[in-house]
Amino acid sequence: MGRSDRSVSAPDDKGSTVAGQGTNSRSTSPSLRGIDRLWGRIALGAVFGIGIVTVLMVFGDVRRVFPTLRHFEWSLFPLVLLLTAGNYVCRFVKWECYLRWVGAPRLRRGWSLAVFLSGFAMSITPGKVGEWIKAFLVARLGGGAVAPVVPVVAVERLTDGIAMLILALLSALAGLGGWEPLVALAGILLAGLWLVQEERVVRPLLRLAARAPLLRSRAESVGGLYDATRAVLRWRRLVAMSGLSVFSWSLECLGLFVILIGLGAEPSVELLAVATFVLSVSSIAGALSLLPGGLGAAEAGIAGLLLLLRPGMTPAEAATATVLIRFGTLWFGVLTGCVALLWLQRRVLRFLPAGARVEPSAAAAGLAEANEQ
């Protein structure tokens, strides 16, 4: 994508700024200070993740898990990473579409990719607060407002959840059972989406909410947030992006399928259905838990469902499969996101002019407050 008319000067390959812009000190950039604090939260999430892996190893019996890891067909693991990377490519296409639909500042393609990838590192921050800084980064780099970009981050996660729900339903209907609660969840989700689209219902509620003292001065920003949300949740766009998400997340389900084969399982349609059901249901559980990266909830779901649906599988094999798929998806993403975030911090953000500030909005205030906590 091209630059916005309001785009700022970028550093050249030697680290100097283009068009004669002076380099700002690190201390003058509020975005850099916020990212510095974010690294601590990422580290906290990583420590939590190490604890979860330790629990899994104990659950599977460490003396049995290590031999199982040694006997895994490691030549298949690069394929797992490739499938995960394919998921990222599809999701980046979705990210770009959403940014265009809400009229967000147009960033250089490399900058936009770095912001998108950085979200994977932020997914393990407590409460997943860090993910919302993507909206701030887009506004900071493009010189626009935060408010229109906030719904993009939310709807990204929404379409991911819809995709996992569809994959779980398809695999459940393939003979695994357990589809009833999934249908109920889908019904609640559809009702919520319909409500968002009904302006005749939402607009009066927004006007009523605007009378509250806390929202009175921010009524325009709240209305802008709703307009941007409706823009990305139009039914045609929602169906298209959810379809893309189904394809992208099916690649990670294939990753678990490959791991199970690497542990000695025979390839079959039934095994693919099990892998799809296990990963999608566990991901939904992890998302609903609101734990950073779904840590704990997702791992328990994967290991538990594998033991339930694969009666011949040992706890050591279930624990090994769980560790491998989480390293091939979540932790691969965290590592990729950390590299992208570090590049943004060191090579782009510190060269922004001090005057390149985002416009004030309720969303920006909320993000700043969350980042201070």
Buried (B, 14 or more C-beta within 10 A) or exposed (E): EEBBEEBBBBBEEEEEBEEEBEEBEEEEBBBBEBBEEBBEBBEBBBEBBEEBBEBBBEBBBEEBBBEBBEEBEEEBBEBBBEBBEBBBEBBBEBBBBBBEBBBBBBBBEBBBBBBBBBBBBBBBBBEBBBBBBBBBBBBBBBBBBBBBBBBBBBBBBBBBBBBBBBBBBBBBBBEBEBBEEBEEBBEEBEEEBEEBBEEEEBEEEBEEEBEEEEBEEBBEBBBBBBBBBBBBBEEEBBEBBBBBBBEBBBBBBBBBBBBBBBBEBEEEEBBBBBBBBBBBBBBBBBBEBEBBBBBBBBBBBBBBBBBBBBEEBBBBBBBBBBBBBBBBBBBBBBEBBBBBBBBBBBBBBBBBBEEBBBEEBBBBEBBEEBBEE
